[in-house]
Amino acid sequence: MAINRQNVEEIVKAVGGKENIEAATHCVTRLRFALHDESQVDTDALEKNDLVKGQFSSQGQFQVIIGPGLVDKVYDEMLSITGGSRATKDEVKTAASKKQNPLQQAIKTLADIFIPILPAIVMAGLLLGINNILTGPGIFFDSKSLVEVYPQWKDFASIINTIASTAFTFLPALIGWSAVTRFGGSPLLGIVLGLILVHPDLLSAYGYADAKVEGTVPVWNLFGWHVNKIGYQGQVLPVLVSAYLLARLERWLNQKVPDSFKLLIVAPVALLITGFLAFTVIGPVTFVIANAITSGLVSIFGGFPALGGLIYGGLYALLVITGMHHTFLAVDIQLIGSEGGTFLWPMLALSNIAQGAAALGMMFVAKQEKTKGLAVTSSISAFLGVTEPAIFGVNVRFKYPFIFGMLGSAIAGVLLAMNNVLASSIGVGGIPGFLSIFPSQWGVFFIGMAIVLIVPFTATVLFGKVRSRGTDEAERTDDTTAKTSSKTEPSAPSHAQVHTDSVPVSSPATAVNVLEVLSPVRGRIVPLEQVPDPAFAERQMGKGVAVEPSEGKVTAPFDATVAHVIKSKHAVILEHASGVQLLIHIGINTVSLKGNGFTAHVAAGDKVKAGQLLLEFDRDAIAAAGYPLISPIIVPDGQDVIERVEELTGGDEAHRNAVLKIYLQG
């Protein structure tokens, strides 16, 4: 279809003109800009533009959502207007990262390191929670644990504890793998480095304090230089710094050593030098620094618990928006390793619930059904520990729910801090977070949970009712979103997946055919609100569902023409004979993988049969790279052949149930 050049010119003008564009590229759904000054962006002008379905800023990139297929033409037209050159996604990402200050860059680095290992840590936290229930005294019986009353459960609990504690025991190996990968080195060397730091021949870091008091700390005598022979279990800084050195050293050696000698020289030399420095310099210095940070936090919360709880509990949701919450994951791990428990994680769990309760309150305030549905599903997600859909999809949009969520979390934070409520591990946030809390402190934690459920919900509902008076802000905000999401510009073919059972149906107005869309990927079907990307979660491109894949294959749900296979192979566009276009998008931000982990078995223009293999993807590689696997299936807006789209959640592992019903114009 032809693009209105004036609309594209208005997009360029709205982002500050061509002089404000440092670099620009696009993915399958949106334009991605690295701008010199984002304050020059005219968001109102973008919202009024017929081509634009939404816009937001993330990690230094300003993103304008256009829609699949159409975005290619808009990008080409934009380049002809600005006279700019094509930029790769890496170039835009690099340009955007330059605008981040050192603190933002450090936060992003920590996020890149810890996000990939989160599944292992969360798994360990949940299992340790189960172990706490089995072994904690006073939960089921007075002064006794369940395993004491029923000894036959003792070994069962012991096995659970062994499985759960492994991730924390060998935490330096996990961090070493992720950190060395992030710094550009060999992941395998990172694993070996982490294992070196927790070798069984070393005195465990957990026993160092007692051994120091008793004077029994083992040492290496290096020609008169005595070096403590201790491990770094539960420590974060020693392995992070060592991993950085290892990666830099390995890369330097790879540049200097001839290919024929690399196998014999690079890895042994890099590990020997890094390991030696880790035990003699890096470890002792960072061990002192880490313990000083830990002691400082403990003393602050010990001396001023109410203030600490008020600040951290109240402002944690703001940290999520800025991305700074990732830094505290390392602090939590350090506290658990050094102190045996963290007082930060319990407040995090209640902050999740508070934002969920505030979002749920909007169900009783909002006027649009779309917003009501988003409020319900995003609140459930927050109650289970994932707050982004609630924060970005509902609370920040309306502002006051976000504020009331922080208020409830602040009150509960004061309560938890004053009672020194601790988590023995890091698990799932939200309501399941109680499993990580020491059982003896469940009572206080549950009172805090009641506070974050009642205060944000009640305040949001009452304030919203008074402020809107039936027609005010909630409805206006809903209308704005509806306008943003309901652009009528036709989209080019979009990747999704459909099963094509065409069934004649009659309605009072007109006769329509129904296309039943089955999931192209095996997995659990979830609402779009659970997708951690506002373009999908807010339906800015169209209706649909998402799937959490249980296998790495994408198959054709019906006979179709392949309209487009994205260059990075993470998405494919199918077009049904009726003209309906659907989008299948594997993972979130997986365009950054540049095709790694993806295999395309079809090309644009191919005719495919139902059940034919289209794409394959490596779930482990995507997860290891830190990208969410959840995959949207979208019916793009603006298709004249479609009367309406009905979203379903009945899909299962066997693909037997429809996940979408597309009602065609009669």
Secondary structure by P-SEA (a helix, b strand, c coil): cccaaaaaaaaaaaaccccccccccccccbbbbbccccccccaaaaaaccccccccccccbbbbbbccaaaaaaaaaaaaaaccccccaaaaaaaaaaaccaaaaaaaaaaaccccaaaaaaaaaaaaaaaaaaccccccccccccccccccaaaaaaaaaaaaaccccaaaaaaaaaaaaaacccaaaaaaaaaaaaccccccccaaaaaaaaccbbbbbcccbbbbbcccccccaaaaaaaaaaaaaaaaaaaccccccccccaaaaaaaaaaaaaaccaaaaaaaaaaaaaaaaaaaaaacaaaaaaaaaacaaaaaaacccccaaaaaaaaaacccccaaaaaaaaaaaaaaaaaaaaaaccccaaaaaaaaaaaaaaaaccccccccccccccaaaaaaaaaaaaaaaaaaaaacccccccccccccccccccccaaaaaaaaaaaaacaaaaaaaaaaaaaaccccaaaaaaaaaaaaacccccccbbbbbbbcbbbbbbcccbbbbbbbbcccccccccccccccccccccccccccccccccccbbbbccccccccccccccbbbbbccccbbbbbbcccccccccccccccccccccccccccccccccaaaaaaaccccccccccccccccccbbbbbcccccccccccbbbbccc
